[in-house]
Amino acid sequence: MHNFKELKVWQRSIELAVEVYNATSFFPGDERFGLISQMKRCSVSIASNIAEGAGRGSGPQFKYFLTISQGSAFELETQLIISNQLGLLDDILSTGLIEKVTEVQKMIYALERKLIIK
């Protein structure tokens, strides 16, 4: 079992989720059940699946949950791009969040590589 709170990728994904919550707080109310809901769920899912996988106690299970986390990160990146193209996120904020998502994606990938099951 890994202590998920010590994993830098988990820490970064928590920071990302907080930033997504802050950014979506400025979206129009009619997006409450659309992009806002999707983006919040994806951002929370990244950190949550890292934590769940770390608590499972086996390498294969941890790797499985990391792949789910990675999928959520790519979903979030897509939603950030859509939000920018709709004018809901300005270019500066969008670029900054996408860079943070990309960093988390790379960190998840690196952790997955360490857990290669033979």
Protein Blocks (a to p, Z undefined) as FASTA:
>chain_A
ZZfklpmklmmmmmmmmmmmmmmmmpcfklmmmmmmmmmmmmmmmmmmmmmmmmnopakl
mmmmmmmmmmmmmmmmmmmmmmmmnopacfklmmmmmmmmmmmmmmmmmmmmmmocZZ
